[in-house]
Amino acid sequence: MEHTHPSAHIHTATVDKELIHRMNYLIGHLQGVRKMIENDAYCIDIVTQNLGVIAALKKVNEKLLTTHMNHCLVDAIKSEDMAEREAKLQELQEIIHKVS
């Protein structure tokens, strides 16, 4: 389920740059794992590399959630818009439920 956000929703250039760097790393890592499979690499070696991909993806999500809490959620809590506050808190509850 995608959520809408205000048009003023902006990540800092530093955050965007870091996220893009991490995603490029993940793409390269996944391509390497695919080559390992194509080359019939040892199963445990492939699983080990997959665990690295999972860990890197978790880092992306951690960075995104931290940014979301520090900006989007804080802004909603500070606003006078109760519906916006409730929506942001609901989103956070939903995502915590998904990752736990």
N, C-alpha and C positions, 0 to 999 in steps of 0.2 A: 504494500500500500504506500503510495507516494503521498507526501504531504506538501501542501503549498507553503510558501514562505514569503515574507514581504520582499518587495523588490530591492529593499535596502540590505538584504542579506549578503554579506561580503566576508570572505575569508581574507586574512591579511596575505600579502604577497609572499611572505615567509612561509606561512602555513601551506598555501597553494603549491609553492615550489617544493616544499618537503613532501607533500602528498604525491605530487607528480613524480618526484624522484623515487619514492617508495613503490609507486605503481609500475614505473619503468623497470625497477629491480625485480618486482614480482613477475612481470611479463617475461623478462629474460630468464628468470629462474624456472618458470613454467615451460618455456621453450627447451631449456636444458633437460628438464625431466622428460618431456616428450621424446627428445633424442635418445635419452637413456632407455626408454621403452622400445623405441624403434631399433636400437642396437642390442636389445635383449640383455640389458644390464641386470645385475643381481637384484632380486626382489627387495631385499632388506636395504640395499643402497637407494633404490627408488623411494621406498617408504621413508627413509631418513631424509631425503631431499624434499619429499612432500610435507614432512613435519616442519621443515624450514620455511616452506611456502605458507603453511598455516600460521606459523609464528609471525611471519612478516605481515600477513593480512590482518592478524590480530592487532599488530602495532598500528596499522592504518586506521582500524576501527577505534582504537584507544585515542589516537590523535583527533579523529573526527568527533568522538563523543566529548572529549575534553574541551575542544573548541566550541562545540554546541552548548555545553553546560556553562562555559565561561562567557559566552556572548548571547546566543539565542535565548537560552533559559533565563539568564540574569536579566536581559532586556525585557522579557515577558513578565517576570516577577516584579520588576520596577514599574511596569506600565500600569495604567488605570484600567486596562481592558481585562476583565475577569475571564472572559471567554478565551482570550489568548493565553492567559496564565494556565487555565485548566487544560487547554489543548496541548501546550508544551509539556506539562506535567504528565498528561496521558501518554504522549509520545514517548517520554522517557520511561514510564512504567512498561509500556509495550516492548521497547527495545531491551530493557533489562530482563524482562521475561524471556525474550528470544535468546539471549546470550547465556542465560543461567540454566 
